[in-house]
């Protein structure tokens, strides 16, 4: 394809059907309606796609197919930071670097085990160990297990603990403590969360966030107190 050549929507669909067998003209139109692609229009109203438009469309389709990224998250990334579609589409990667944890959480990107491994620098085998232990929880999408952004934070923290000498089995203490804390909090707020009153549920959500923050501070203080003899603080 010539860099300056323009294509109609049928030609675009035909050129990409080999990599994306389920792609339809309707799907391309839908992506345009959501603001993810913006082809030019002729005076008669026909869509005309440039090679740059095709690069962007391929990137979007690969993000959906390989990483199950929501359209809303893709649109936010396109508007906020932009993407080098040429370099990003070649690998089918999510565009995240190993240290880009906050970007991942902000966009709501979901990753499979291989994506988590690339983003965190932790082996797939170790990630599978953490999953079996219960520290990570994914959701099954087709043949893949998909994890949200919080899983990446857990893995990166676990990676540093491994470097400091902890073993995978040691991390279970954090899971047990979290489950016990969750049980108490659930009892505290279950009445409001199950209420049919929208105002009560909104208040419960706000209180839950506050309880989590306060509990985290208390845990930190008590841990310092318990480790006072080490004089590391």
C-alpha positions as CSV (number, residue, x, y, z in Angstrom):
1,X,0.0,0.0,0.0
2,X,1.3,3.5,-0.9
3,X,1.7,5.8,2.0
4,X,-0.5,8.4,0.4
5,X,-3.1,6.0,-1.0
6,X,-6.6,6.2,0.4
7,X,-9.0,3.2,0.9
8,X,-12.7,2.8,1.4
9,X,-14.1,0.8,4.3
10,X,-14.6,-2.4,2.3
11,X,-11.0,-2.4,1.1
12,X,-9.8,-1.9,4.7
13,X,-11.9,-4.8,5.9
14,X,-10.7,-7.0,3.1
15,X,-7.0,-6.2,3.8
16,X,-7.3,-7.0,7.5
17,X,-9.6,-10.1,7.3
18,X,-6.6,-12.4,7.2
19,X,-5.4,-11.4,10.6
20,X,-8.8,-10.6,12.1
21,X,-11.3,-13.2,10.6
22,X,-14.2,-11.8,12.6
23,X,-13.7,-8.2,11.5
24,X,-16.7,-6.7,9.7
25,X,-17.6,-3.3,8.1
26,X,-20.0,-2.8,11.0
27,X,-17.2,-3.3,13.6
28,X,-15.1,-0.6,11.8
29,X,-18.1,1.7,11.8
30,X,-18.7,1.1,15.5
31,X,-15.1,1.9,16.4
32,X,-15.5,5.2,14.5
33,X,-18.7,5.9,16.4
34,X,-16.8,5.5,19.6
35,X,-14.1,7.9,18.6
36,X,-11.2,5.5,18.3
37,X,-10.6,6.0,14.6
38,X,-11.4,9.1,12.5
39,X,-11.2,8.5,8.8
40,X,-11.5,11.3,6.4
41,X,-14.8,11.9,4.5
42,X,-15.4,12.8,0.9
43,X,-17.9,15.5,-0.1
44,X,-20.4,12.7,-0.6
45,X,-19.8,11.3,2.9
46,X,-17.8,8.2,2.0
47,X,-15.1,7.2,4.5
48,X,-11.5,7.3,3.2
49,X,-8.8,5.6,5.3
50,X,-5.1,6.5,5.0
51,X,-2.3,4.0,5.8
52,X,-1.9,5.8,9.2
53,X,-5.6,5.1,9.9
54,X,-5.0,1.4,9.1
55,X,-2.0,1.3,11.5
56,X,-4.2,2.8,14.2
57,X,-7.0,0.3,13.5
58,X,-4.7,-2.7,13.5
59,X,-3.2,-1.5,16.9
60,X,-6.8,-1.2,18.4
61,X,-7.8,-4.6,17.1
62,X,-4.6,-6.3,18.5
63,X,-5.1,-4.7,21.9
64,X,-8.6,-6.1,22.0
65,X,-7.7,-9.5,20.7
66,X,-4.4,-10.1,22.6
67,X,-4.9,-8.2,25.8
68,X,-8.7,-7.7,26.1
69,X,-8.3,-4.0,26.6
70,X,-11.7,-2.2,27.0
71,X,-12.5,0.4,24.3
72,X,-12.8,3.1,26.9
73,X,-9.3,2.4,28.1
74,X,-7.9,2.5,24.6
75,X,-9.6,5.8,23.9
76,X,-8.2,7.3,27.1
77,X,-4.7,6.2,26.2
78,X,-5.0,7.6,22.6
79,X,-6.3,10.9,23.9
80,X,-3.8,11.2,26.8
81,X,-0.5,10.0,25.5
82,X,-0.8,8.9,21.9
83,X,0.7,5.8,20.4
84,X,3.5,5.0,18.0
85,X,1.3,2.6,16.0
86,X,4.2,1.4,13.7
87,X,6.4,0.2,16.6
88,X,3.5,-0.9,18.8
89,X,1.6,-3.0,16.4
90,X,4.6,-5.1,15.3
91,X,4.9,-7.0,18.6
92,X,1.3,-7.1,19.6
93,X,2.4,-5.8,23.0
94,X,0.3,-3.7,25.2
95,X,2.7,-0.8,24.9
96,X,3.6,-1.0,28.6
97,X,7.2,-1.0,29.9
98,X,8.3,-3.0,32.9
99,X,8.1,0.0,35.2
100,X,4.8,1.4,33.9
101,X,2.6,0.1,36.7
102,X,0.7,3.2,37.3
103,X,-0.1,3.6,33.6
104,X,-1.5,0.1,33.6
105,X,-3.8,0.8,36.6
106,X,-4.9,4.1,35.2
107,X,-6.0,2.6,31.9
108,X,-7.6,-0.5,33.3
109,X,-5.6,-2.8,31.0
110,X,-6.0,-6.5,31.5
111,X,-3.1,-8.9,30.9
112,X,-2.6,-12.6,30.5
113,X,0.3,-14.5,32.2
114,X,2.7,-13.7,29.4
115,X,1.8,-10.0,29.6
116,X,2.2,-9.9,33.4
117,X,5.6,-11.6,33.0
118,X,6.8,-9.0,30.5
119,X,5.5,-6.1,32.5
120,X,6.9,-7.2,35.9
121,X,10.0,-9.1,35.0
122,X,8.8,-12.1,36.9
123,X,8.8,-15.6,35.3
124,X,5.6,-17.2,34.2
125,X,6.3,-20.1,36.5
126,X,6.6,-17.8,39.5
127,X,3.3,-16.1,38.6
128,X,1.6,-19.5,38.3
129,X,2.9,-20.3,41.8
130,X,1.4,-17.0,43.2
131,X,-1.9,-17.9,41.5
132,X,-2.0,-21.4,43.0
133,X,-1.3,-19.9,46.4
134,X,-4.3,-17.6,46.0
135,X,-2.4,-14.3,45.9
136,X,-3.5,-13.6,42.3
137,X,-6.9,-14.2,40.9
138,X,-7.7,-14.0,37.2
139,X,-10.8,-14.5,35.1
140,X,-11.1,-17.1,32.3
141,X,-11.6,-15.5,28.9
142,X,-11.5,-18.2,26.2
143,X,-8.4,-20.3,26.6
144,X,-6.6,-17.6,28.6
145,X,-6.6,-16.4,32.2
146,X,-6.7,-12.6,32.4
147,X,-5.5,-10.5,35.3
148,X,-6.3,-6.9,36.2
149,X,-3.9,-4.1,37.2
150,X,-3.9,-4.9,40.9
151,X,-2.3,-8.3,40.1
152,X,0.7,-6.4,38.6
153,X,1.2,-4.5,41.8
154,X,1.1,-7.7,43.8
155,X,3.6,-9.4,41.5
156,X,6.1,-6.4,41.6
157,X,5.9,-6.3,45.4
158,X,6.4,-10.1,45.6
159,X,9.3,-9.8,43.3
160,X,11.1,-7.4,45.7
161,X,10.3,-9.6,48.6
162,X,11.8,-12.6,46.8
163,X,15.0,-10.5,46.3
164,X,15.0,-9.8,50.0
165,X,15.0,-13.5,50.8
166,X,11.3,-14.4,51.2
167,X,9.9,-17.5,49.5
168,X,6.6,-17.9,47.8
169,X,5.1,-19.8,50.8
170,X,5.9,-16.9,53.1
171,X,3.5,-14.7,51.2
172,X,0.5,-16.7,52.4
173,X,0.6,-14.8,55.7
174,X,-0.5,-11.7,53.8
175,X,-3.4,-13.6,52.2
176,X,-4.6,-15.0,55.5
177,X,-4.4,-11.5,57.2
178,X,-6.3,-9.9,54.3
179,X,-9.1,-12.6,54.3
180,X,-9.6,-12.1,58.1
181,X,-9.7,-8.4,57.7
182,X,-12.2,-8.6,54.8
183,X,-14.5,-10.8,56.9
184,X,-14.7,-8.2,59.6
185,X,-15.2,-5.4,57.2
186,X,-17.9,-7.3,55.3
187,X,-19.9,-7.8,58.5
188,X,-19.5,-4.1,59.3
189,X,-20.8,-2.8,56.0
190,X,-22.9,-5.7,54.6
191,X,-26.2,-4.1,55.7
192,X,-25.6,-1.0,53.6
193,X,-24.1,-2.8,50.6
194,X,-27.1,-5.1,50.3
195,X,-29.6,-2.3,50.7
196,X,-31.8,-1.3,47.8
197,X,-31.2,2.3,48.7
198,X,-28.7,3.8,46.3
199,X,-27.6,6.4,48.8
200,X,-26.8,3.7,51.4
201,X,-24.7,1.8,48.8
202,X,-22.8,4.9,47.9
203,X,-22.2,5.7,51.5
204,X,-21.0,2.1,52.1
205,X,-18.5,2.4,49.2
206,X,-17.1,5.6,50.6
207,X,-16.8,4.1,54.1
208,X,-15.1,1.0,52.7
209,X,-12.4,3.1,51.1
210,X,-11.9,4.9,54.4
211,X,-11.8,1.7,56.4
212,X,-9.2,0.2,54.1
213,X,-7.0,3.3,54.3
214,X,-7.3,3.5,58.1
215,X,-6.6,-0.2,58.5
216,X,-3.5,0.1,56.3
217,X,-2.1,2.8,58.6
218,X,-2.9,0.8,61.8
219,X,-1.2,-2.3,60.2
220,X,1.9,-0.3,59.4
221,X,2.1,1.2,62.9
222,X,1.6,-2.2,64.6
223,X,4.2,-3.8,62.4
224,X,6.7,-1.1,63.3
225,X,5.9,-1.7,67.0
226,X,6.3,-5.4,66.7
227,X,9.6,-5.0,64.9
228,X,10.9,-2.4,67.2
229,X,13.8,-4.6,68.4
230,X,15.3,-4.6,64.9
231,X,15.8,-0.8,64.9
232,X,15.3,-0.6,61.2
233,X,12.8,2.2,61.1
